[in-house]
Amino acid sequence: MKNSIALILILALAACQPSPQPTVSTAAAQKMVLEAEIAYEAVLTVAVAYSKRPRCTQPRTVITCSDPAIVAKLRAADDQITKALFAAMNVASTPGVTESKVVAAIAVATQGIPVLQSILDSAK
């Protein structure tokens, strides 16, 4: 009888515990981060092309040039995104990590992509 009561109490306590979140395989998590990096590289390619232009001077001597202030903003945004993507890859490489943690890390990393795009749009 005591064993039955103890078993019932153990089962009741186990039922009250929050269920663990499903984990994602390391390869699948890293693939998610790599997909985010591909989206970033599409915008980065345009940013690099803009940065390679000769710097604008006063008076303008070249038709297509890059504003030094814009280039500085692009570099700062690039640094932030690169660091966040590196952090996301570290999260994704953690064995037993939950998918929600990987998704959250990717969200932080990719929030800078629209910022980078808006800096490029302001240069046009």
Secondary structure, 3 states (H helix, E strand, C coil): CHHHHHHHHHHHHHHHCCCCCCECCHHHHHHHHHHHHHHHHHHHHHHHHHHHCCECCCCCCCCCCECHHHHHHHHHHHHHHHHHHHHHHHHHCCCCCEHHHHHHHHHHHHCHHHHHHHHHHHHC
